[in-house]
């Protein structure tokens, strides 16, 4: 399939697909006689996994590593669980930081901080 077909099936823009190839997140496809990229069906699932991992907060570097390991079948369930657990802890830390930021903003709105007067 061509890049436009892959884009339609996954909801990922052609430009993003090319970017992922350039960065090594997605393997570069073979090219047809006309010079167009030809993508195998397997890349639909791979691109969907990349998109989902991005939504879950994984960095492109992490996604690149996971993708290579998953699709080369060299990632065990244990390793995947460890990586997901690590990401879960990172998310917990971000949540705590966001809660602290929210409290500080609420304090500022209530006039209970170093800002002079209420922010309205």
Secondary structure, DSSP 8 states (H G I E B T S, - for coil): --HHHHHHHH---HHHHHHHHHHTSS---EE-TTS-EE--THHHHHHHHHHHHHHTT--HHHHHHHHHHHHTT---HHHHHHHHHHHHHHHHHHHHHHHHHHHHHHHHHTT-SSSSS---
